[in-house]
Structures are given as structure tokens and as C-alpha cells.
Amino acid sequence: MTRFVLAPLADFTDAPFRRLCSEGGADLAYTEMVSAAGLAHGSLPTQQLLETMDGEGPVACQIFGADERDVAAATALIQRTCRASFCELNLNAGCPMTKVVRTGAGAKLIEDPEKIGRLVRTMAENTDLPVTVKTRLGLRPKENAIFEILDAAEQAGARGIIVHARYVSQLHSGPVDLETLAEVVRRAHVPVTGNGSVTDPASAAAMAATGVAAVMVGRAALKEPGIFRRLKAGEPPSPPDVEKARKLFLRHLDFLLKFRDRLAGRFPGDRIPSADAFAALKMRTHLFRYFSGCPGAAALRARFGTVRTLADGCRCVGVETSGATNYLCKVNAM
């Protein structure tokens, strides 16, 4: 049976959101991209990206980097400090973001499949976790690099490959090349996960038909963490519902505050934002998405743009609270 997994999404797939997606049927969830250089040089904010929380399902850690020494040091650190938190260690070799590519990492690695192989081998030598690669078909259409990458990764010991079935030049739009993805599945000696614009039962079924072992869902999960269970059942989305959105908003907030407390306890030497600041940032960047399609959603999004406290955000969605203590009492009573 095809598995459904949550894609690594920078600034989004932290522990609270992964837990929501796990509850929503995700069989596996990936961390945000974690900088190998940041880990190698002792960055506390980077180390915080490795944190998990109780109640999450299986979690895979994704790192990015181009320097073999940094990748080796980062892998060794993960193996030494949080090996038990993860079931897989993934190398990002496909992110097209400028700040990643200009370091030689992410999609830049597609230009050098042999280097991808060396990085995979370095990771495999420093952990007993299964090592996998996430990449794209190539830099641009008609310039496939995926089969060279597949060969290099397999020879280096990769235990799986995730293929975003687009080219780097397409970024996140344009057609997904399922025919080439199916050919990757036919040639691969390791499990293949398919990625790219899975948003509904039809697109999920089309990707599953290529023979992939797992279907990866990314941006569609941001407004519907329960999409994984729905896609498994082949069900269409439910009409937007303000009350359901409000409950999801509050549950996510509850997880955020608990996770914030965990970070404060685990990193006493770092400046962890206050509960108000921690929650307000996520409300402005993520939690408003749960109300997408509901009446007044555009106006609500504008109001969230000015939120600076937990109470402000709760009032935006019709929940009166005078602070985190009252808020948590309300959530726990639901």
C-alpha cells in the first residue's frame, strides 16, 4: 500500500505541525531543512530544528550542505545526540532557493551527481540511520540528470530516493513529469518517493500509479494537516467550516506553546522568544491558512498580519483570553 508522507518545508514543518500531520494520517514527516554547516559550527538555532515532541509519528531529518566535512560533522552530531528521534537521514539535493544554491548545496548539487554520491557515502559512514536523497529530475527540461543521480546515490549506499518530478527551472509550478518518475521507479533498486503538486485524490492517484512506494505532500498540507487521511480514502475536501478551522487553530497553538516550553528547557543559554512572540509569528505565517475559503478569510488574514500577542490572535478567531494560562485552560477543556 502506498504511504503518504509530509514533505520538508522550510519555516513550516516544525514539531507542532508534524504532530498535527501525524494525527491527520501522515505515515512519515520530514523536518525542515537543517544546515549541515550550522550544526557543524554549533549554531543553537540550527540545533533547535532537530527537536521533536511527544506524540509525533515517525520523523525523518533532512540536512543540506555541500562541504563534505560539514556534512560528516553534522551527521555525526545527529547520530550522537538525537539518533533515537529519527528513522531516516535525508540529503537535500533539489532545493532551488537562492540562499541554498549559492552555497553549493540543494539544487546546485544536481550539476555534479558524483558529489551527491560522495555526500551520501559520507553520511552513511557516520550514522546507522538509513540515508536517502531528495532531488529533482534535472536543471531544466530535456536535461535529465536523475538517472545519473540515482546511480551515484545507490552506489554510495542510499536506501531510498525522493524525486520532485519537476526541473529546477520550474521551481514549484508547471507540469509534473510522471512518465519520467515512472521510469525512475523502474530503474531504481531502492524505494522511490514521488513529490510534486499532490493536492487531491486525482493527483495522488496519478502519482501512486507510477509505482512509487510513497507519495509526498507539501504545500497542500499547510491549510489541511488531515489531508493525508483524506487522500488515502480518496475523499474530496469538505466545505470550509469556521468552527473546524477554529478548533484546528487552537490545537496547533496548544502544541506550539508546549513546544516553546520544551525549547526553553532544552536551550537555557539561548534566547527563546516569549509565548506571545513565539505564537504570534506562527499565526502570521501559518495558522491563518486554516481559515482559507471561509467567509471573511481575506480580512482575517489582514488582521493576523498585525498580531503581536497570543490574546490578539485568539480574539481574531473569536476566542476571548487574557493570556496563555486562560488560553490553555480553554483548549484543554475542548
C-alpha positions in Angstrom: 0.0 0.0 0.0 1.3 3.4 -0.9 2.4 5.6 2.0 1.7 9.3 2.3 4.4 11.5 3.8 4.8 15.1 4.8 7.4 17.0 2.7 10.2 19.1 4.4 9.1 22.7 4.2 11.3 25.4 5.4 9.7 27.5 8.2 6.7 25.2 8.4 7.5 21.5 9.3 8.5 22.0 12.9 7.5 19.6 15.6 4.0 21.0 16.3 3.0 20.9 12.7 4.4 17.5 12.2 2.4 16.3 15.1 -0.8 17.7 13.5 0.0 15.9 10.3 0.8 12.7 12.1 -2.7 12.9 13.7 -4.0 13.7 10.2 -2.7 10.4 8.7 0.8 11.1 7.6 2.9 7.9 7.7 6.2 9.9 8.0 7.1 13.5 8.4 10.3 15.4 7.5 12.0 18.1 9.4 12.6 21.5 7.9 15.9 21.7 6.0 18.7 21.7 8.6 22.0 23.3 7.7 25.0 21.0 8.0 27.3 24.0 8.3 25.1 25.3 11.1 25.3 22.0 13.0 29.0 21.6 12.4 29.7 25.1 13.8 27.5 24.8 16.9 24.6 27.1 15.9 21.9 26.8 18.6 19.0 27.9 16.4 20.1 25.2 13.9 20.1 22.6 16.6 16.6 23.6 17.6 15.4 22.4 14.2 16.3 18.8 15.3 13.9 18.9 18.3 10.9 16.6 18.3 7.9 16.4 20.7 5.8 13.7 22.3 3.0 12.4 20.1 4.8 12.7 16.7 4.8 9.8 14.4 8.0 8.7 12.6 10.2 11.6 11.7 13.0 11.8 9.1 15.7 14.5 9.4 16.7 16.4 6.3 20.1 18.2 6.1 21.6 20.4 3.4 25.2 21.2 2.6 28.0 21.0 0.1 31.1 20.7 2.2 31.8 17.0 3.0 33.5 17.9 6.3 30.4 19.8 7.4 28.1 17.0 6.3 30.2 14.5 8.1 30.3 16.6 11.3 26.5 17.2 11.2 25.7 13.6 10.6 28.0 12.5 13.5 26.3 15.1 15.8 22.8 13.8 14.9 24.0 10.2 15.4 25.4 11.1 18.8 22.8 13.5 20.2 19.4 12.6 18.7 19.7 9.3 16.8 16.6 7.9 18.6 14.4 10.8 17.4 14.7 9.9 13.7 14.1 6.9 11.4 15.9 8.3 8.4 18.5 10.9 7.4 17.9 12.7 4.1 20.2 14.8 1.9 18.6 17.7 0.1 19.9 17.9 -3.4 17.0 19.8 -5.0 16.1 23.0 -3.2 16.1 25.9 -5.7 16.2 28.7 -3.1 19.0 31.2 -3.9 20.4 31.3 -0.4 20.8 27.5 -0.5 22.1 27.2 -4.1 24.7 29.9 -3.8 26.4 27.8 -1.0 26.8 24.9 -3.5 24.0 22.9 -1.8 20.4 22.0 -2.8 19.7 22.1 -6.5 23.3 23.1 -7.2 24.4 19.6 -6.5 22.4 18.3 -9.5 25.2 19.6 -11.6 27.5 17.1 -10.0 25.9 13.6 -9.4 29.3 12.2 -8.3 29.4 14.8 -5.5 25.9 13.7 -4.4 27.3 10.2 -4.2 30.3 11.4 -2.1 28.0 13.2 0.3 25.7 10.2 0.7 28.7 8.0 1.4 30.0 10.5 4.0 26.6 10.4 5.7 26.3 6.6 5.6 29.8 6.3 7.2 28.7 8.5 10.1 25.3 7.1 11.0 23.5 3.8 11.2 20.3 5.6 10.1 19.1 4.8 6.5 20.4 7.6 4.3 18.2 8.9 1.4 18.3 11.7 -1.1 15.7 14.3 -2.2 16.3 15.7 -5.6 14.7 16.8 -8.9 14.7 15.5 -12.5 17.4 17.9 -13.6 18.2 21.6 -14.1 15.8 22.2 -17.0 13.5 20.2 -19.3 15.3 17.9 -21.8 18.4 17.9 -19.5 17.6 14.9 -17.2 20.2 14.2 -14.5 18.0 12.0 -12.4 19.3 8.7 -13.6 22.9 9.7 -13.0 21.9 10.9 -9.6 20.1 7.6 -8.9 23.1 5.5 -9.9 25.5 7.6 -7.8 23.3 7.6 -4.8 22.6 3.8 -4.9 26.3 3.0 -5.4 27.1 5.2 -2.4 24.7 3.4 -0.1 21.5 5.4 -0.3 18.5 3.4 1.0 15.9 5.5 -0.9 15.3 8.5 -3.2 12.7 11.2 -3.2 12.1 12.7 -6.6 10.3 16.0 -7.1 9.1 15.3 -10.6 9.9 18.7 -11.9 13.1 20.5 -13.1 14.9 23.2 -11.1 13.9 25.9 -13.7 10.2 25.2 -13.0 10.5 25.9 -9.2 7.1 24.8 -7.9 4.9 25.4 -10.9 4.3 23.8 -14.3 3.6 20.2 -15.2 4.8 17.3 -13.1 6.6 14.7 -15.3 5.1 11.4 -14.1 6.4 9.5 -17.1 10.0 10.1 -16.1 9.1 9.4 -12.5 7.7 6.0 -13.5 11.0 5.3 -15.4 12.9 6.2 -12.2 10.8 3.7 -10.3 11.5 1.0 -13.0 15.3 1.6 -12.8 15.7 2.0 -9.1 16.9 -0.7 -6.7 15.7 1.3 -3.7 12.2 2.7 -2.8 11.2 5.8 -4.6 9.0 8.6 -3.1 7.2 10.9 -5.6 6.8 14.6 -4.9 5.1 17.4 -6.8 1.7 19.1 -6.6 -0.2 16.4 -4.9 -3.3 18.3 -3.8 -6.3 16.0 -4.3 -7.3 12.3 -4.8 -6.8 12.6 -8.6 -3.2 13.9 -8.4 -2.4 11.4 -5.6 -3.7 8.5 -7.6 -1.8 9.6 -10.7 1.4 9.7 -8.7 0.8 6.4 -7.0 0.2 4.9 -10.4 3.8 5.4 -11.3 4.7 2.7 -8.8 6.3 4.9 -6.1 6.5 3.5 -2.6 5.3 6.7 -1.1 3.6 9.9 -2.2 4.9 13.2 -0.6 2.5 16.0 0.1 3.8 19.5 0.8 2.1 22.8 0.5 -1.4 21.3 0.3 -1.0 20.2 3.9 -0.3 23.7 5.2 -4.0 24.5 5.3 -5.2 20.9 5.9 -3.0 18.7 8.1 -5.6 16.0 7.8 -5.2 15.7 4.0 -3.2 12.5 4.3 -6.1 10.5 5.8 -8.4 12.0 3.2 -6.2 11.2 0.3 -5.8 7.6 1.5 -9.6 7.3 1.5 -9.9 9.0 -1.9 -12.3 11.6 -0.4 -12.8 15.1 -1.8 -12.3 18.1 0.6 -15.0 19.1 3.0 -16.5 22.6 2.5 -14.7 25.3 4.5 -16.0 25.4 8.1 -15.2 28.2 10.5 -15.7 26.1 13.6 -13.5 23.3 12.4 -10.8 25.8 11.4 -11.0 27.4 14.8 -10.5 24.1 16.6 -7.5 23.3 14.4 -6.1 26.7 15.0 -6.4 26.2 18.8 -4.9 22.7 18.7 -1.9 24.0 16.7 -1.5 26.8 19.2 -1.6 24.4 22.1 1.2 22.3 20.5 3.2 25.4 19.8 3.2 26.6 23.3 4.2 23.2 24.7 7.0 23.0 22.1 8.1 26.5 23.1 8.4 25.4 26.7 10.4 22.4 25.6 12.9 24.6 23.7 13.2 26.9 26.7 14.1 23.9 28.9 16.5 22.3 26.4 18.3 25.5 25.4 18.5 27.7 28.5 21.5 29.6 27.1 19.6 30.7 24.0 17.0 33.5 23.8 13.8 31.6 23.2 11.0 34.1 22.3 8.2 34.6 24.8 5.0 32.7 24.4 3.4 35.7 22.9 6.1 36.2 20.3 6.5 32.5 19.5 2.8 32.0 18.9 2.2 35.4 17.1 4.9 34.6 14.5 3.2 31.3 13.6 -0.2 32.9 13.5 1.0 35.5 11.0 2.8 33.0 8.8 0.9 29.8 9.0 -2.2 29.4 11.3 -4.3 31.9 9.3 -4.3 29.3 6.4 -6.7 27.1 8.3 -9.5 29.6 7.5 -8.8 29.6 3.8 -12.1 29.6 1.9 -14.2 30.6 5.0 -16.3 33.8 4.8 -14.1 36.8 5.6 -10.8 34.9 5.2 -9.1 37.7 3.4 -10.0 40.2 6.1 -8.9 37.7 8.8 -5.5 37.3 7.1 -5.1 41.0 7.2 -5.9 41.1 10.9 -3.4 38.3 11.6 -0.7 40.5 9.9 -0.9 42.8 12.9 -1.0 40.2 15.7 1.7 40.6 18.3 0.3 38.6 21.3 -1.4 35.3 21.9 -4.5 37.1 23.1 -4.7 39.3 19.9 -4.6 36.2 17.8 -7.2 34.3 19.7 -9.5 37.3 19.5 -9.1 37.3 15.8 -10.8 34.0 15.6 -13.4 34.7 18.3 -11.7 33.2 21.3 -11.5 35.6 24.3 -8.5 35.0 26.5 -6.4 37.2 28.8 -3.2 35.3 28.4 -1.5 31.9 27.9 -2.9 30.4 31.1 -6.5 31.1 30.3 -5.9 30.1 26.8 -4.5 26.7 27.7 -7.4 26.1 30.1 -9.8 26.7 27.3 -8.0 24.4 24.8 -7.7 21.6 27.4 -11.4 21.9 28.1 -12.5 21.4 24.5 
